[in-house]
């Protein structure tokens, strides 16, 4: 895992977008197509804003997979990740992607939705996964202690209080009781199967999780620490999120 520190959250996002764009272009040059994973949250604002402006990407050859989504939240809700990705990514691309496989958090049978998404993503090799890290060290919605062994590409998970308080603190919900308690998440192993992982983590409130991810042991209690084991993972930080690192 490489650690790249930029001066500001904006330049952090720009550096991450440059790496993601490079991985996408290389995949298209090699095989004529690319498959990517796209994340959401405040940490991804600047990265996605830069990625949609990246030059030389033939977006009609790119298949996109959605990382996670709350259960039971309408796609019209301000906190819906489907809405986020439509407004902040898909609608801003110069051309539509080949496909965007959203997680349907309103599915009547969430387990069946996991199987549907799993069958789709198993048809692809993921060239670049754009992800973040939660204040509790989660990777996607895999809160600690995460299931780091399952090979199922997607799973239904319970959200812990720290995760839910982060969503409240970022302003997505008016009160803690409004934050859903369950979600569909891409699994840790599915994320780790990506050729390249671009992990964008700005902000001082993430500093403790970053320090444990980079300098602590690999443990399900800090799910993002597993990125230490990925040869092509890049952790993109600003000076605030890197402030607790000792090396």
C-alpha positions as CSV (number, residue, x, y, z in Angstrom):
1,X,0.0,0.0,0.0
2,X,1.3,3.4,-1.0
3,X,0.5,6.5,1.0
4,X,0.3,9.8,-0.9
5,X,-0.2,13.0,1.2
6,X,-1.4,16.2,-0.5
7,X,-1.7,19.7,1.1
8,X,-5.5,20.0,0.9
9,X,-8.5,17.9,0.5
10,X,-9.0,19.2,-3.0
11,X,-5.5,18.3,-4.2
12,X,-5.9,14.9,-2.4
13,X,-9.0,14.3,-4.5
14,X,-7.3,15.4,-7.7
15,X,-4.3,13.1,-7.1
16,X,-6.6,10.2,-6.4
17,X,-8.6,10.9,-9.6
18,X,-5.4,11.0,-11.6
19,X,-4.5,7.5,-10.4
20,X,-8.0,6.2,-11.1
21,X,-8.1,7.7,-14.6
22,X,-4.7,6.2,-15.4
23,X,-5.9,2.7,-14.3
24,X,-9.1,3.1,-16.4
25,X,-7.2,4.3,-19.5
26,X,-4.7,1.5,-19.2
27,X,-7.5,-1.1,-19.0
28,X,-9.2,0.3,-22.0
29,X,-5.9,0.4,-24.0
30,X,-5.2,-3.2,-23.1
31,X,-8.6,-4.9,-23.4
32,X,-10.9,-2.3,-25.0
33,X,-13.0,-2.0,-21.8
34,X,-12.8,-1.3,-18.1
35,X,-14.8,-2.1,-15.0
36,X,-14.7,0.1,-11.9
37,X,-16.2,0.4,-8.4
38,X,-17.5,3.8,-7.4
39,X,-17.9,5.0,-3.8
40,X,-19.8,7.8,-2.1
41,X,-19.6,10.1,0.9
42,X,-18.0,13.4,1.7
43,X,-14.6,12.0,1.2
44,X,-15.3,11.4,-2.5
45,X,-16.5,14.9,-3.5
46,X,-13.2,16.2,-4.9
47,X,-12.1,12.9,-6.4
48,X,-15.3,12.4,-8.4
49,X,-15.3,16.1,-9.5
50,X,-11.9,15.6,-10.9
51,X,-12.5,12.1,-12.4
52,X,-15.5,13.2,-14.5
53,X,-13.2,15.9,-16.0
54,X,-10.4,13.5,-16.8
55,X,-9.4,13.4,-20.4
56,X,-8.9,10.4,-22.6
57,X,-11.4,8.1,-21.0
58,X,-13.9,6.3,-23.4
59,X,-16.7,6.1,-20.8
60,X,-19.0,4.1,-23.1
61,X,-16.6,1.2,-22.6
62,X,-16.6,1.4,-18.8
63,X,-18.9,-0.7,-16.6
64,X,-19.5,0.7,-13.1
65,X,-20.4,-1.0,-9.9
66,X,-22.0,0.6,-6.9
67,X,-20.1,0.0,-3.6
68,X,-23.0,0.1,-1.0
69,X,-26.4,1.4,-0.2
70,X,-28.7,1.8,2.8
71,X,-31.7,-0.6,3.1
72,X,-35.1,0.9,2.9
73,X,-34.0,4.4,1.8
74,X,-35.8,5.7,-1.3
75,X,-33.6,6.7,-4.2
76,X,-35.0,10.2,-3.9
77,X,-33.8,10.7,-0.3
78,X,-30.9,13.3,0.0
79,X,-28.7,10.6,1.6
80,X,-29.4,7.9,-1.0
81,X,-26.1,6.8,-2.6
82,X,-28.0,6.0,-5.8
83,X,-29.0,9.7,-5.9
84,X,-25.5,10.8,-5.0
85,X,-23.9,8.7,-7.8
86,X,-26.4,9.8,-10.4
87,X,-26.0,13.5,-9.5
88,X,-22.3,13.7,-8.8
89,X,-20.9,11.1,-11.2
90,X,-23.1,9.7,-14.0
91,X,-24.9,12.9,-14.9
92,X,-21.6,14.8,-15.1
93,X,-19.8,12.4,-17.4
94,X,-19.2,13.6,-20.9
95,X,-20.8,10.4,-22.2
96,X,-22.8,7.7,-20.4
97,X,-20.9,4.6,-19.2
98,X,-21.6,1.2,-20.7
99,X,-23.5,0.2,-17.6
100,X,-23.9,1.3,-14.0
101,X,-25.0,-1.4,-11.7
102,X,-26.7,0.3,-8.8
103,X,-27.4,-1.4,-5.4
104,X,-31.2,-1.4,-5.0
105,X,-31.6,-0.7,-1.3
106,X,-35.4,-0.9,-1.7
107,X,-35.3,-4.4,-3.0
108,X,-38.1,-6.6,-1.4
109,X,-35.5,-9.3,-0.9
110,X,-32.1,-7.9,0.0
111,X,-30.4,-11.3,-0.1
112,X,-31.7,-11.8,-3.6
113,X,-30.4,-8.3,-4.5
114,X,-27.0,-9.4,-3.2
115,X,-27.1,-12.5,-5.4
116,X,-28.1,-10.4,-8.5
117,X,-25.2,-8.0,-8.0
118,X,-22.8,-10.8,-7.3
119,X,-23.6,-12.6,-10.5
120,X,-23.0,-9.4,-12.4
121,X,-19.7,-8.5,-10.8
122,X,-18.4,-12.0,-11.2
123,X,-18.5,-11.5,-15.0
124,X,-15.8,-8.7,-14.7
125,X,-12.3,-8.1,-13.5
126,X,-12.4,-4.8,-11.6
127,X,-9.6,-2.5,-12.9
128,X,-10.0,0.2,-10.3
129,X,-11.9,0.5,-7.0
130,X,-12.5,4.0,-5.7
131,X,-13.2,3.7,-2.0
132,X,-12.9,5.6,1.3
133,X,-12.4,4.8,5.0
134,X,-14.9,5.4,7.7
135,X,-14.2,7.1,11.0
136,X,-14.5,3.6,12.6
137,X,-12.1,2.1,10.0
138,X,-14.8,0.6,7.9
139,X,-14.2,-0.3,4.3
140,X,-17.5,0.2,2.3
141,X,-20.1,-0.6,5.0
142,X,-18.1,-3.4,6.5
143,X,-18.0,-2.1,10.0
144,X,-15.7,-3.7,12.7
145,X,-15.3,-6.5,13.3
146,X,-15.7,-7.1,9.6
147,X,-16.2,-10.4,7.8
148,X,-12.9,-10.5,5.9
149,X,-13.3,-14.1,4.8
150,X,-16.6,-14.3,2.9
151,X,-16.2,-14.6,-0.8
152,X,-19.7,-13.4,-1.5
153,X,-19.3,-10.2,-3.5
154,X,-22.2,-8.4,-1.7
155,X,-23.8,-9.0,1.7
156,X,-26.4,-7.5,4.0
157,X,-24.7,-5.8,7.0
158,X,-25.7,-4.1,10.2
159,X,-24.4,-0.6,10.7
160,X,-22.8,0.1,14.1
161,X,-23.4,3.3,16.0
162,X,-20.1,4.9,15.1
163,X,-20.9,4.5,11.4
164,X,-24.4,5.9,11.8
165,X,-23.1,8.9,13.8
166,X,-20.6,9.6,11.1
167,X,-23.5,9.8,8.6
168,X,-25.3,12.1,11.0
169,X,-22.2,14.3,11.5
170,X,-21.7,14.7,7.8
171,X,-25.2,16.2,7.5
172,X,-26.9,13.5,5.5
173,X,-29.7,12.9,8.2
174,X,-31.5,15.2,10.6
175,X,-31.3,12.8,13.6
176,X,-29.5,9.6,14.5
177,X,-32.8,7.7,14.6
178,X,-33.2,8.6,10.9
179,X,-30.0,6.8,9.9
180,X,-30.8,3.3,8.6
181,X,-29.5,0.4,10.7
182,X,-28.8,-2.0,7.8
183,X,-27.3,-1.8,4.3
184,X,-26.1,-3.8,1.4
185,X,-22.3,-3.6,1.1
186,X,-19.7,-5.0,-1.3
187,X,-17.5,-7.4,0.7
188,X,-14.0,-6.8,1.7
189,X,-12.7,-9.7,-0.4
190,X,-14.5,-8.4,-3.5
191,X,-12.9,-5.0,-3.0
192,X,-9.5,-6.6,-2.5
193,X,-9.9,-8.5,-5.8
194,X,-9.6,-5.2,-7.7
195,X,-6.4,-4.7,-9.7
196,X,-6.0,-1.2,-8.3
197,X,-7.5,0.4,-5.2
198,X,-7.7,4.2,-5.0
199,X,-8.6,5.0,-1.4
200,X,-9.4,8.7,-0.8
201,X,-9.4,9.8,2.9
202,X,-9.2,13.6,3.6
203,X,-10.2,15.3,6.9
204,X,-8.9,15.4,10.4
205,X,-11.8,13.3,11.8
206,X,-10.4,10.4,9.8
207,X,-6.8,10.7,11.2
208,X,-7.2,8.0,13.9
209,X,-8.6,5.5,11.4
210,X,-5.9,6.4,8.9
211,X,-3.2,5.8,11.6
212,X,-4.6,2.4,12.5
213,X,-5.0,1.5,8.9
214,X,-1.4,2.3,7.9
215,X,0.6,1.6,11.1
216,X,-1.5,-0.8,13.0
217,X,-1.9,-4.6,12.6
218,X,-4.1,-6.1,9.9
219,X,-7.3,-6.9,11.9
220,X,-11.1,-7.2,11.3
221,X,-11.4,-4.6,14.1
222,X,-9.9,-2.0,11.6
223,X,-11.3,-3.4,8.3
224,X,-9.4,-0.9,6.1
225,X,-6.1,-2.2,7.5
226,X,-6.4,-5.1,5.0
227,X,-5.3,-2.6,2.4
228,X,-1.8,-3.2,3.7
229,X,-2.0,-6.6,1.9
230,X,-2.9,-5.1,-1.5
231,X,0.1,-4.5,-3.8
232,X,-1.6,-1.8,-5.8
233,X,-3.5,0.1,-3.2
234,X,-3.0,3.8,-2.9
235,X,-4.1,5.8,0.2
236,X,-4.6,9.4,-0.7
237,X,-4.6,11.8,2.3
238,X,-4.5,15.4,3.0
239,X,-2.3,16.9,5.8
240,X,-5.1,16.7,8.3
241,X,-6.0,13.0,7.8
242,X,-2.2,12.2,7.8
243,X,-1.5,14.2,11.0
244,X,-1.2,11.1,13.3
245,X,1.1,9.1,11.1
246,X,4.6,8.6,12.6
247,X,6.4,7.4,9.5
